[in-house]
Amino acid sequence: MTELQWKEWKKTLPGRWVHWEGEVYQVEEDGDVYVSLPYDEAIGVCWLKGLPLEQVRRFSKEQEIEFIGRIVDYSDFLGLGVDLKDVTILRPDLGQ
């Protein structure tokens, strides 16, 4: 992909629904979860926004998770990362 195509492609991300698997890197006090995605993805990291604290407290660092969510924003500082909302955790089952 050319630099021009890459810039145009990134602009299409907000609003997209995704179904991904990744590894928990960090959990924040506000319920946001930082997830590292596989290296074969064009997007390397994502923030799962607004999850209930009672769910995210059960995550462990480097735990594999599967989730669905809607991309609401992106940043390409030190690699491409996205913010997701309307997230549903599919695996592991956290008793949603």
Rosetta constraint file for C-alpha pairs under 8 A:
AtomPair CA 1 CA 5 HARMONIC 5.86 0.50
AtomPair CA 1 CA 6 HARMONIC 6.13 0.50
AtomPair CA 2 CA 6 HARMONIC 6.07 0.50
AtomPair CA 3 CA 7 HARMONIC 6.23 0.50
AtomPair CA 4 CA 8 HARMONIC 6.29 0.50
AtomPair CA 5 CA 9 HARMONIC 5.96 0.50
AtomPair CA 6 CA 10 HARMONIC 6.23 0.50
AtomPair CA 7 CA 11 HARMONIC 6.70 0.50
AtomPair CA 8 CA 12 HARMONIC 7.01 0.50
AtomPair CA 9 CA 13 HARMONIC 7.16 0.50
AtomPair CA 10 CA 74 HARMONIC 7.72 0.50
AtomPair CA 12 CA 16 HARMONIC 7.79 0.50
AtomPair CA 13 CA 71 HARMONIC 6.41 0.50
AtomPair CA 13 CA 72 HARMONIC 7.81 0.50
AtomPair CA 13 CA 73 HARMONIC 7.52 0.50
AtomPair CA 13 CA 74 HARMONIC 7.53 0.50
AtomPair CA 14 CA 70 HARMONIC 7.67 0.50
AtomPair CA 14 CA 71 HARMONIC 4.97 0.50
AtomPair CA 14 CA 72 HARMONIC 4.75 0.50
AtomPair CA 14 CA 73 HARMONIC 5.55 0.50
AtomPair CA 14 CA 74 HARMONIC 7.48 0.50
AtomPair CA 15 CA 70 HARMONIC 5.96 0.50
AtomPair CA 15 CA 71 HARMONIC 5.38 0.50
AtomPair CA 15 CA 72 HARMONIC 5.88 0.50
AtomPair CA 16 CA 70 HARMONIC 5.58 0.50
AtomPair CA 16 CA 71 HARMONIC 5.45 0.50
AtomPair CA 16 CA 72 HARMONIC 7.98 0.50
AtomPair CA 17 CA 68 HARMONIC 7.12 0.50
AtomPair CA 17 CA 69 HARMONIC 5.59 0.50
AtomPair CA 17 CA 70 HARMONIC 4.33 0.50
AtomPair CA 17 CA 71 HARMONIC 6.31 0.50
AtomPair CA 18 CA 68 HARMONIC 5.58 0.50
AtomPair CA 18 CA 69 HARMONIC 5.56 0.50
AtomPair CA 18 CA 70 HARMONIC 6.27 0.50
AtomPair CA 18 CA 71 HARMONIC 7.44 0.50
AtomPair CA 19 CA 66 HARMONIC 7.43 0.50
AtomPair CA 19 CA 67 HARMONIC 5.77 0.50
AtomPair CA 19 CA 68 HARMONIC 4.41 0.50
AtomPair CA 19 CA 69 HARMONIC 6.78 0.50
AtomPair CA 20 CA 37 HARMONIC 7.91 0.50
AtomPair CA 20 CA 66 HARMONIC 5.76 0.50
AtomPair CA 20 CA 67 HARMONIC 5.64 0.50
AtomPair CA 20 CA 68 HARMONIC 6.48 0.50
AtomPair CA 21 CA 37 HARMONIC 6.80 0.50
AtomPair CA 21 CA 38 HARMONIC 7.85 0.50
AtomPair CA 21 CA 64 HARMONIC 7.10 0.50
AtomPair CA 21 CA 65 HARMONIC 5.59 0.50
AtomPair CA 21 CA 66 HARMONIC 4.21 0.50
AtomPair CA 21 CA 67 HARMONIC 6.36 0.50
AtomPair CA 22 CA 35 HARMONIC 5.96 0.50
AtomPair CA 22 CA 36 HARMONIC 5.53 0.50
AtomPair CA 22 CA 37 HARMONIC 4.55 0.50
AtomPair CA 22 CA 38 HARMONIC 6.41 0.50
AtomPair CA 22 CA 64 HARMONIC 5.65 0.50
AtomPair CA 22 CA 65 HARMONIC 5.55 0.50
AtomPair CA 22 CA 66 HARMONIC 6.52 0.50
AtomPair CA 23 CA 35 HARMONIC 5.43 0.50
AtomPair CA 23 CA 36 HARMONIC 5.18 0.50
AtomPair CA 23 CA 37 HARMONIC 6.53 0.50
AtomPair CA 23 CA 61 HARMONIC 7.72 0.50
AtomPair CA 23 CA 62 HARMONIC 5.13 0.50
AtomPair CA 23 CA 63 HARMONIC 5.38 0.50
AtomPair CA 23 CA 64 HARMONIC 4.47 0.50
AtomPair CA 23 CA 65 HARMONIC 6.04 0.50
AtomPair CA 24 CA 33 HARMONIC 7.07 0.50
AtomPair CA 24 CA 34 HARMONIC 6.22 0.50
AtomPair CA 24 CA 35 HARMONIC 4.67 0.50
AtomPair CA 24 CA 36 HARMONIC 6.39 0.50
AtomPair CA 24 CA 59 HARMONIC 7.29 0.50
AtomPair CA 24 CA 60 HARMONIC 6.89 0.50
AtomPair CA 24 CA 61 HARMONIC 5.35 0.50
AtomPair CA 24 CA 62 HARMONIC 4.93 0.50
AtomPair CA 24 CA 63 HARMONIC 5.31 0.50
AtomPair CA 24 CA 64 HARMONIC 6.44 0.50
AtomPair CA 24 CA 65 HARMONIC 7.13 0.50
AtomPair CA 25 CA 33 HARMONIC 7.63 0.50
AtomPair CA 25 CA 34 HARMONIC 5.48 0.50
AtomPair CA 25 CA 35 HARMONIC 5.36 0.50
AtomPair CA 25 CA 36 HARMONIC 6.18 0.50
AtomPair CA 25 CA 61 HARMONIC 5.47 0.50
AtomPair CA 25 CA 62 HARMONIC 5.87 0.50
AtomPair CA 26 CA 33 HARMONIC 5.88 0.50
AtomPair CA 26 CA 34 HARMONIC 5.03 0.50
AtomPair CA 26 CA 35 HARMONIC 7.16 0.50
AtomPair CA 26 CA 61 HARMONIC 6.47 0.50
AtomPair CA 27 CA 31 HARMONIC 6.73 0.50
AtomPair CA 27 CA 32 HARMONIC 6.00 0.50
AtomPair CA 27 CA 33 HARMONIC 4.54 0.50
AtomPair CA 27 CA 34 HARMONIC 6.25 0.50
AtomPair CA 27 CA 56 HARMONIC 6.85 0.50
AtomPair CA 27 CA 57 HARMONIC 7.73 0.50
AtomPair CA 27 CA 59 HARMONIC 7.70 0.50
AtomPair CA 28 CA 32 HARMONIC 5.25 0.50
AtomPair CA 28 CA 33 HARMONIC 6.26 0.50
AtomPair CA 29 CA 53 HARMONIC 7.68 0.50
AtomPair CA 30 CA 50 HARMONIC 7.27 0.50
AtomPair CA 30 CA 53 HARMONIC 7.25 0.50
AtomPair CA 31 CA 49 HARMONIC 6.92 0.50
AtomPair CA 31 CA 50 HARMONIC 5.59 0.50
AtomPair CA 31 CA 51 HARMONIC 5.11 0.50
AtomPair CA 31 CA 52 HARMONIC 5.91 0.50
AtomPair CA 31 CA 53 HARMONIC 5.08 0.50
AtomPair CA 31 CA 56 HARMONIC 6.24 0.50
AtomPair CA 32 CA 47 HARMONIC 6.41 0.50
AtomPair CA 32 CA 48 HARMONIC 5.48 0.50
AtomPair CA 32 CA 49 HARMONIC 4.67 0.50
AtomPair CA 32 CA 50 HARMONIC 5.73 0.50
AtomPair CA 32 CA 51 HARMONIC 6.28 0.50
AtomPair CA 32 CA 56 HARMONIC 7.97 0.50
AtomPair CA 33 CA 47 HARMONIC 5.52 0.50
AtomPair CA 33 CA 48 HARMONIC 5.00 0.50
AtomPair CA 33 CA 49 HARMONIC 6.75 0.50
AtomPair CA 33 CA 51 HARMONIC 7.87 0.50
AtomPair CA 33 CA 56 HARMONIC 7.30 0.50
AtomPair CA 34 CA 45 HARMONIC 7.21 0.50
AtomPair CA 34 CA 46 HARMONIC 5.92 0.50
AtomPair CA 34 CA 47 HARMONIC 4.60 0.50
AtomPair CA 34 CA 48 HARMONIC 6.44 0.50
AtomPair CA 35 CA 45 HARMONIC 5.67 0.50
AtomPair CA 35 CA 46 HARMONIC 5.31 0.50
AtomPair CA 35 CA 47 HARMONIC 6.19 0.50
AtomPair CA 35 CA 48 HARMONIC 7.44 0.50
AtomPair CA 36 CA 44 HARMONIC 6.22 0.50
AtomPair CA 36 CA 45 HARMONIC 4.62 0.50
AtomPair CA 36 CA 46 HARMONIC 6.68 0.50
AtomPair CA 37 CA 41 HARMONIC 6.80 0.50
AtomPair CA 37 CA 43 HARMONIC 7.17 0.50
AtomPair CA 37 CA 44 HARMONIC 5.13 0.50
AtomPair CA 37 CA 45 HARMONIC 5.40 0.50
AtomPair CA 37 CA 46 HARMONIC 7.45 0.50
AtomPair CA 38 CA 44 HARMONIC 6.84 0.50
AtomPair CA 39 CA 44 HARMONIC 6.50 0.50
AtomPair CA 42 CA 80 HARMONIC 7.46 0.50
AtomPair CA 43 CA 79 HARMONIC 7.65 0.50
AtomPair CA 43 CA 80 HARMONIC 5.20 0.50
AtomPair CA 43 CA 81 HARMONIC 5.75 0.50
AtomPair CA 43 CA 82 HARMONIC 7.41 0.50
AtomPair CA 44 CA 79 HARMONIC 6.77 0.50
AtomPair CA 44 CA 80 HARMONIC 6.01 0.50
AtomPair CA 44 CA 81 HARMONIC 5.96 0.50
AtomPair CA 45 CA 80 HARMONIC 7.02 0.50
AtomPair CA 45 CA 81 HARMONIC 4.74 0.50
AtomPair CA 45 CA 82 HARMONIC 6.66 0.50
AtomPair CA 46 CA 81 HARMONIC 5.24 0.50
AtomPair CA 46 CA 82 HARMONIC 4.70 0.50
AtomPair CA 46 CA 83 HARMONIC 5.59 0.50
AtomPair CA 46 CA 84 HARMONIC 6.98 0.50
AtomPair CA 47 CA 81 HARMONIC 7.85 0.50
AtomPair CA 47 CA 82 HARMONIC 6.36 0.50
AtomPair CA 47 CA 83 HARMONIC 4.74 0.50
AtomPair CA 47 CA 84 HARMONIC 5.98 0.50
AtomPair CA 48 CA 69 HARMONIC 7.90 0.50
AtomPair CA 48 CA 83 HARMONIC 6.27 0.50
AtomPair CA 48 CA 84 HARMONIC 5.01 0.50
AtomPair CA 48 CA 85 HARMONIC 6.32 0.50
AtomPair CA 48 CA 87 HARMONIC 6.68 0.50
AtomPair CA 49 CA 83 HARMONIC 6.76 0.50
AtomPair CA 49 CA 84 HARMONIC 5.81 0.50
AtomPair CA 49 CA 85 HARMONIC 5.28 0.50
AtomPair CA 49 CA 86 HARMONIC 7.95 0.50
AtomPair CA 49 CA 87 HARMONIC 7.48 0.50
AtomPair CA 50 CA 85 HARMONIC 6.90 0.50
AtomPair CA 51 CA 55 HARMONIC 7.10 0.50
AtomPair CA 51 CA 56 HARMONIC 6.80 0.50
AtomPair CA 51 CA 87 HARMONIC 7.35 0.50
AtomPair CA 52 CA 56 HARMONIC 6.53 0.50
AtomPair CA 53 CA 57 HARMONIC 5.91 0.50
AtomPair CA 54 CA 58 HARMONIC 7.28 0.50
AtomPair CA 55 CA 59 HARMONIC 7.52 0.50
AtomPair CA 55 CA 94 HARMONIC 6.11 0.50
AtomPair CA 55 CA 95 HARMONIC 7.79 0.50
AtomPair CA 55 CA 96 HARMONIC 7.59 0.50
AtomPair CA 58 CA 94 HARMONIC 7.65 0.50
AtomPair CA 59 CA 63 HARMONIC 6.78 0.50
AtomPair CA 64 CA 91 HARMONIC 8.00 0.50
AtomPair CA 64 CA 92 HARMONIC 7.93 0.50
AtomPair CA 65 CA 89 HARMONIC 7.32 0.50
AtomPair CA 65 CA 90 HARMONIC 7.46 0.50
AtomPair CA 65 CA 91 HARMONIC 5.30 0.50
AtomPair CA 65 CA 92 HARMONIC 6.09 0.50
AtomPair CA 66 CA 89 HARMONIC 6.12 0.50
AtomPair CA 66 CA 90 HARMONIC 5.31 0.50
AtomPair CA 66 CA 91 HARMONIC 4.92 0.50
AtomPair CA 66 CA 92 HARMONIC 7.28 0.50
AtomPair CA 67 CA 87 HARMONIC 6.77 0.50
AtomPair CA 67 CA 88 HARMONIC 5.59 0.50
AtomPair CA 67 CA 89 HARMONIC 4.42 0.50
AtomPair CA 67 CA 90 HARMONIC 5.15 0.50
AtomPair CA 67 CA 91 HARMONIC 6.95 0.50
AtomPair CA 68 CA 87 HARMONIC 5.56 0.50
AtomPair CA 68 CA 88 HARMONIC 5.28 0.50
AtomPair CA 68 CA 89 HARMONIC 6.63 0.50
AtomPair CA 68 CA 90 HARMONIC 7.38 0.50
AtomPair CA 69 CA 84 HARMONIC 5.58 0.50
AtomPair CA 69 CA 85 HARMONIC 5.74 0.50
AtomPair CA 69 CA 86 HARMONIC 5.39 0.50
AtomPair CA 69 CA 87 HARMONIC 4.22 0.50
AtomPair CA 69 CA 88 HARMONIC 6.43 0.50
AtomPair CA 70 CA 84 HARMONIC 5.15 0.50
AtomPair CA 70 CA 85 HARMONIC 5.33 0.50
AtomPair CA 70 CA 86 HARMONIC 6.01 0.50
AtomPair CA 70 CA 87 HARMONIC 6.98 0.50
AtomPair CA 71 CA 82 HARMONIC 6.47 0.50
AtomPair CA 71 CA 83 HARMONIC 5.76 0.50
AtomPair CA 71 CA 84 HARMONIC 4.52 0.50
AtomPair CA 71 CA 85 HARMONIC 6.59 0.50
AtomPair CA 72 CA 82 HARMONIC 7.45 0.50
AtomPair CA 72 CA 83 HARMONIC 5.70 0.50
AtomPair CA 72 CA 84 HARMONIC 5.70 0.50
AtomPair CA 72 CA 85 HARMONIC 6.63 0.50
AtomPair CA 73 CA 82 HARMONIC 5.67 0.50
AtomPair CA 73 CA 83 HARMONIC 5.22 0.50
AtomPair CA 73 CA 84 HARMONIC 7.43 0.50
AtomPair CA 74 CA 80 HARMONIC 7.06 0.50
AtomPair CA 74 CA 81 HARMONIC 5.62 0.50
AtomPair CA 74 CA 82 HARMONIC 4.15 0.50
AtomPair CA 74 CA 83 HARMONIC 6.14 0.50
AtomPair CA 75 CA 79 HARMONIC 7.82 0.50
AtomPair CA 75 CA 80 HARMONIC 5.76 0.50
AtomPair CA 75 CA 81 HARMONIC 5.32 0.50
AtomPair CA 75 CA 82 HARMONIC 6.27 0.50
AtomPair CA 76 CA 80 HARMONIC 4.15 0.50
AtomPair CA 76 CA 81 HARMONIC 6.16 0.50
AtomPair CA 77 CA 81 HARMONIC 7.90 0.50
AtomPair CA 89 CA 93 HARMONIC 7.23 0.50
AtomPair CA 89 CA 94 HARMONIC 7.57 0.50
